[in-house]
Amino acid sequence: MDPLEAIKVTFFQECEEQLSELESGLLAMEQGETDSETVNAVFRAVHSIKGGAGAFSLEPLVRFAHVFETTLDDVRGGKLAPDNNVVKVMLRAADVLADHVRAARDGGVVEEARSQALAAALEALNGEAPLAPVVSAELDDMPGLEFTPLTVSEDDGFGDDFGFTPLAAGIISLEPEGPALRTWTVLLRPKNALYAKANETGLLLRELKRLGDLQVSIDRSELPGLAEMDAEHAYLTWTILLTTDRSQSDIQDVFEFVDGDCDLSITAEDFAVSPAEIGVLGGDEPFDVMALIQQAQAEVQAAPAPVIMAQAFAGPASPPAPAPAPLAAAPAVSVSSPPPSPVAAAAAVAPDAAHGAAAQQATIRVDLDRVDRLIDLVGELVINQAMLAQRVTESGVPRSSNIAMGLDDLEHLTREIQDSVMAIRAQPVKSVFQRMPRLVREVAAMTGKQVRLVTEGEGTEVDKTVIERLTDPITHMIRNAIDHGLERPEVRVAAGKGPEGTVRLSAVHRSGRIVIEVSDDGKGIDRPRVRQIAIDKGLIEVDSNLSDEDVDNLIFMPGFSTASSVSDISGRGVGMDVVKRSIQGLGGRIAITSRPGQGSTFTLSLPLTLAVLDGMVVSVCDHTLVAPLTAIIESLQPKAQDVRAIGPDAYVIAIRDTYTPLIDVGAMLGYRTTPLDPTKGVALLVEGEGGARAALMVDAIQGQRQVVIKSLEANYRQVEGIAAATILGDGRVALILDVDNVVAARRREKARSDAKLATVG
Amino acid sequence: MTPVTPTSNGAVRELISFQIGAQEFCVDIMSVREIRGWTPATPLPRTPVFVRGVINLRGAVLPIVDLGSRLGLQMTEPTERHVIIVTRIEDQLVGLLVDAVCDIITVRDDQIQSTPDVASDLVQQFVKGILSMEGRMISLIYLERILPDREAEAA
């Protein structure tokens, strides 16, 4: 990957982070947290995306981000009150911005109409906004002035780039005889840190140039002789006279990324710092850093140092890396006093910077492959440690000996290393939860329902592999909750509830698993209807006697869909059975509780990782097998009278008056030819795909253990009836049963024999 | 053994030769990862008889093929003196169970004779060529055909 591409990849990664910042900030604003810290965080997110996108010339993204930013700037400046309506538009704009980012990354195109509609909506917000004192002094002098936002195409070299600058246009119209040009004096004195972060005064000056006419002078009085010069020290001070129609905050924005890394003062001409003590150089000429350096070079005749200087100051050849501005922001921000008239931005800067510093978290990006390799190695270490311990025990070393005690310590350490390594892969479910507000907005809009999403426990951590596979089931359940669970506003009101329905999404750790709940306060499951549908579809008998819980669980049956009309949202031919299967594929379980008129709750319980599995270690004909604990409902020792033969070679077992097929695991896997006497073994009652139950006969249970999952396919191939392998404490390989497959295998055999009969008959 | 030098008739290659029963076979040394003693394997259900099961190779699950059984000779009764040759076949590691490893031999490609047209299909299938070495006949194993064919098994 060439360096630019690499920077671009980083940029998009940061975009994702900024987008989630943006979304959570907007959601906080929706909750009424409209303090400047939140608003600034939101503004910063959009601004950073725009800034980075500009560096990569991602025009559509820049255009949209710019409109968004302008609106946010109004909010930040107190010109636009962030009421519910405004925030709602902004949330939708955040969705479109996210689409733009993804389109730019993956080379797609965002639906132009949608993008424009929202851009227009954002502009409308700007337009509606009462123009609070922008340039207060002047406004106060002109009472009763009418503001007509014009689309002035002032040639400021900026409006052309971005299409429009509604705010600027609004101000311009204040001045009947032309743009309100003001002259600002910008005193810029970079600190060492500015250059160390690969910022560049030349680029800042170029940015300023886009705002208006520049007169740049440089104070090089501090520049020492070359002999004393420290190549990494900042010696220069620029004084810039900027004539522009833009506000002070626009000028301030240019320096957003070097905030704290330079002394900066921006003053209107009237307050201008006298340039008397500043050595003026190059007066009207456009700034030319190279010329300056050459001059410095000429003054002190020496060789190597200027080269370094020249490199440090070299022109705008390399694009600026998307600077991590919020993180890098140092608390010290010097805004000159006395502050000139418009101070909206300046006031917000200090707490802003402090916030940035507080939120700073030391993180590194690591290639996932490396982490996986580490996890593999630690898995082997754990096995090795267990083998060693077993060998030592076998060799008859007493438990109290130094060796045995040392091994105990080693075991603790190994476990701790394993936990820590697993924690590296663990990620908060936030990344999944964050996608849901958008989904809720879209589904709510489609169904015409009013929905509020409440999320809890976003910080709950779970393995990355689990996270990746959580999105689809949760998405589906939330769609279901809104589409089938919540009522329309008028129905809700009639039922004595508020018009707005609530969908609650929560995550919590419970006994080594993560429990995720999706609940709604809707109408609950319509049991008579569910029952009727199940009968109509032939899923249950007309006269079957089902408890409420049984009826609720019917929705997990394959081929069940309660929506009377197959809607666009949740009726895509996949039902809750698919959700259930994917959850079970993750080694999880799903349950539902529902109360008529009060809503339903879906509860998912999942393992924290897919790399290890809680298993029941069992013996079958001298072989050791592992059965996933999640599939096992209970284990029991069959009594002779409970086991009944049915047909020539099939058996069922009566468990609390329900006959469940009995499967002899040893015979099924070909370990033995004579069936096991059921009364001499242990039956594991398991539930396979689609809720099919079976009792698996094994010889004995050895115990319960957490095992590291090893793939069989890596060096061999899939084996029917076996999900994977693991390595036990004695170093031998044990096979993990594929319960779904074992339960289903019985049916396949039946189908085969049926087919045989058919051909014979 | 006379030193072998590359000629226009073919590149030099090194082979590892091993014994199964009274016969001698060899594979290219480049495909051999390691040689280790026999450890009991965990049998896999529903697999051909020549797949003896899987063993733990430092954390990886390694299938063991009884090469004698695969070639249609007798099933091996493994003891501690039997040897597993860990080979890389395409992107998988496979252990070959053999009686003993004999030698490392260096040959030129032109010394490898084509397989004589004998009746056994198994010979035709698994023997790539044979070579004569100091009066011994050594069969070069067609490694890629050792593992059971996926498609054929699935059908």
HADDOCK unambig.tbl for C-alpha pairs under 7 A between the chains (distance, minus, plus):
assign (segid A and resid 380 and name CA) (segid B and resid 58 and name CA) 6.96 0.50 0.50
assign (segid A and resid 380 and name CA) (segid B and resid 59 and name CA) 5.35 0.50 0.50
assign (segid A and resid 669 and name CA) (segid B and resid 45 and name CA) 5.11 0.50 0.50
assign (segid A and resid 669 and name CA) (segid B and resid 46 and name CA) 6.76 0.50 0.50
assign (segid A and resid 670 and name CA) (segid B and resid 45 and name CA) 6.12 0.50 0.50
assign (segid A and resid 670 and name CA) (segid B and resid 46 and name CA) 7.00 0.50 0.50
assign (segid A and resid 710 and name CA) (segid B and resid 61 and name CA) 6.95 0.50 0.50
assign (segid A and resid 712 and name CA) (segid B and resid 61 and name CA) 6.45 0.50 0.50
assign (segid A and resid 714 and name CA) (segid B and resid 92 and name CA) 6.70 0.50 0.50
assign (segid A and resid 715 and name CA) (segid B and resid 61 and name CA) 6.96 0.50 0.50
assign (segid A and resid 715 and name CA) (segid B and resid 62 and name CA) 6.20 0.50 0.50
assign (segid A and resid 715 and name CA) (segid B and resid 63 and name CA) 6.82 0.50 0.50
assign (segid A and resid 715 and name CA) (segid B and resid 92 and name CA) 4.60 0.50 0.50
assign (segid A and resid 715 and name CA) (segid B and resid 93 and name CA) 5.43 0.50 0.50
assign (segid A and resid 715 and name CA) (segid B and resid 94 and name CA) 6.75 0.50 0.50
assign (segid A and resid 716 and name CA) (segid B and resid 63 and name CA) 6.30 0.50 0.50
assign (segid A and resid 727 and name CA) (segid B and resid 56 and name CA) 6.93 0.50 0.50
assign (segid A and resid 731 and name CA) (segid B and resid 56 and name CA) 6.57 0.50 0.50
assign (segid A and resid 732 and name CA) (segid B and resid 55 and name CA) 6.56 0.50 0.50
assign (segid A and resid 732 and name CA) (segid B and resid 56 and name CA) 6.08 0.50 0.50
assign (segid A and resid 733 and name CA) (segid B and resid 42 and name CA) 6.00 0.50 0.50
assign (segid A and resid 733 and name CA) (segid B and resid 54 and name CA) 6.79 0.50 0.50
assign (segid A and resid 733 and name CA) (segid B and resid 55 and name CA) 5.84 0.50 0.50
assign (segid A and resid 733 and name CA) (segid B and resid 56 and name CA) 5.84 0.50 0.50
assign (segid A and resid 734 and name CA) (segid B and resid 42 and name CA) 6.88 0.50 0.50
